[in-house]
Amino acid sequence: MPISVIDSTGLASPLTGLNNPTVVGNMTFSTSGSGVIFTNTTSGVLTNSTLTDYETGTWTPAFQTGTFTYSRQTGYYTKIGNVVNASVDLLWASNSGGGVNISINIPFVIGGTSNSRAVGSFGFVLGMSFTSGTVPEISGNGTASNVNIYAMQPGGTTPTTLLNSALSSSGELQFSITYIASF
């Protein structure tokens, strides 16, 4: 199917005979599931080489258990296809978290299988207690809509789930994650 140009009257004209067309302005796909095809095969269009979604945005990250007073809750994401890159900055001034897992919401649900994972890295941690020698880890799996924070011993195989009681009454947490989303 050739690319068509729709003029100001709503009439469509196909772009034909152009080897390297230039689009000035926005390109809009009117059919659901349509997108930019990245393939150099002559055997036809491959579904797994079609980019059908790109989005940037914000959401409000928060601890999913306990009671917190926040000074800052910032979440940014970029979604390309089904891959989500997200960053979080939480600054809290009070915490009555209790003895439940540290869990933080994410902008999209993690992929659809138990083998799907969200993994990330910390940029800054202030106000969180770790056992000496452990390393903080962020992880989520399955069809979760949040990630948990764990402590991992160097060379260890089983992470320890951190509880909200590991969070100080005030602190800041910054991290980024990448994961495959489920739609």
Summary of the structure (lengths in Angstrom):
residues: 183
radius of gyration: 22.2
end to end distance: 26.8
largest distance: 69.3
contacts: 471
relative contact order: 0.19
helix: 3%
strand: 50%
